[in-house]
Amino acid sequence: MNATKAFAAQSSTSPLAPHDIPRREPQANDVQIDIMYCGVCHSDIHTARNEWGGTKYPCVPGHEIVGRVSAIGSNVTRFKVGDLAGIGCLVDSCRECDNCKQGLQQYCDNGIVGTYNGKTSDGTPHTFGGYSKQIVADESFVLHISDRLPLAGVAPLLCAGITTYSPLRHWKVGVGHKIGVLGLGGLGHMAVKLASSFGAEVTMISHSAHKEADAKRLGATHFLLSSDKGQMNKALKTFDFILNTVSAPHDYNTYLQLLKTNGTMICVGAPIEPAKIPSFSLIGQRRSLVGSLIGGIPETQEMLDYCAEKGITSDVEIIPIQQINEAYERMLKGDVKYRFVIDMQSL
Amino acid sequence: MNATKAFAAQSSTSPLAPHDIPRREPQANDVQIDIMYCGVCHSDIHTARNEWGGTKYPCVPGHEIVGRVSAIGSNVTRFKVGDLAGIGCLVDSCRECDNCKQGLQQYCDNGIVGTYNGKTSDGTPHTFGGYSKQIVADESFVLHISDRLPLAGVAPLLCAGITTYSPLRHWKVGVGHKIGVLGLGGLGHMAVKLASSFGAEVTMISHSAHKEADAKRLGATHFLLSSDKGQMNKALKTFDFILNTVSAPHDYNTYLQLLKTNGTMICVGAPIEPAKIPSFSLIGQRRSLVGSLIGGIPETQEMLDYCAEKGITSDVEIIPIQQINEAYERMLKGDVKYRFVIDMQSL
């Protein structure tokens, strides 16, 4: 049985995909996943609402996908039907550039294929994401998911988890380091959990005093109230790292001043307006301002395995798909602890 | 004979210092240097003209100082009368903070004492720099100067040299690295000489086509004309490092795009306006934007010794002090190859 036939047997009569959403014709190297949970990322809102421009409709967002393999192509070796599987922010890349060869597919020189709104070569107009019953992707971009953790809490690891895990590993954050995490949302709460699990001394930096108890429950040792000038002055030059997860416009310089000599601010949020960086904020203390984007496939697998071993998941609020628009509005107000996850049984 | 007396014998009747410039009363740990050459740095202009604010008058600029020891205090052990000696951008620091203890005096937590316009505790209103016949400073901040190099060309190493040497060493730039040097002035020409001496493949990035021959003479392998869109497009994502020596306002983003994944832009210039950094310029390729300030005393000595061994000096145009105002005007037009140095015999 060739791959197309194998898929055809299971998908040609599928009632699962909305009729107006073209379906990826499975290839020999593809895995078909029946989606159980899909996390809701801020990027979903930006794309659904075309806030970044370039959205192609119909648009199916979702790139924090966990489910179970329901079919495999003839060449697939890494998955079998019934396996738990996950898909994150990308479903393909050129595979030939230096970055791809090093497993840094997220920085592919020829551009990644995003899990949704991405360029395709499979006959569909563009890729469709995880707010769906099924997804089909090349096995090289599919992750193994442990059965040791609650799956709804695993889904956000595919974006919020790897986005914070990757820079913490790349810059070797761990024992002996003081790190401030800026912003307690989907990314920030994962950053607190992961950085503290790596042995770093974590401070949550927030302008909302009421977040202190929760930040400490998540693993922060300290809480720095950014609206308190006294606390902020005392914190000048005290951090080795700041992991900046904020995507709203903000004053980078205020937080750069909190870094020690040789300190590093890692940015994973993406405000639309450019950051304004006074030269002396970097030069005066040999500081670094750096950015990091999700993670490559090997590192995403490493992160998932690490989280399974350490029992780390995202704090989630599970919703049915029918509440997605309300969830978007609540996310925009920061009213979620800390990630909405859609239960796809509701679709 | 105590230190004060030792100094008094040589300085009380000195005709060298202008009558209206208060003189540092020498201490037991001080070295008195008869200045032979003093380089002219852009900071001198900014300070002399109070462009950064905070200039205290009378102002004597100059922090690229080379001369010969003419007296030493009673506790001085590292210098003797007749030694060549140099002073760079700082003449003291707190000596107690972590940075000072690590030899990173330039990042002193309590603030450095600049060679000019700096705070003093010696009875003078503020420090006076190297456009002078003599300078007195604590031996801990005085550098040994080799007699193997032409001294006029050594003077600029004390600021332009160490400002470029320090970050190149800190970020371990060397064999196998492609580095772009942005800006061919006092700092830039030293960056080309030093980076190429460390084995890096150096590209001069400039909007002035006529600088190509000189850049290559200084050690650059390639020349990238930044006004040529075709050349710039071809250079996208090709550099491991860019050493940005530009202090005039400029678009950082244009040059960040030239960095490979994991590439680093090192800023040593200090434009007055904040740099505008689009988040995706860093995040999209895990790039770093970093700053570096001169160097500490141990590293400055290391740099001087390295340059003596390798025969590296600044390209200089020697002027009498009477031409200093004309020199300032020419510097503002970029009309110097590549550093003015004052012959203090002319004073």
Interface residues (C-beta under 8 A of the other chain):
Chain A: D98 N99 L104 Y107 D109 P167 H170 K237 N253 T261 C267 V268 G269 A270 P271 P274 A275 K276 I277 P278 S279 F280 S281 L282 I283 G284 Q285 R286 R287 S288 L289 V290 G291 S292 L293
Chain B: N99 L104 Y107 D109 P167 H170 K237 N253 T261 C267 V268 G269 A270 P271 P274 A275 K276 I277 P278 S279 F280 S281 L282 I283 G284 Q285 R286 R287 S288 L289 V290 G291 S292 L293
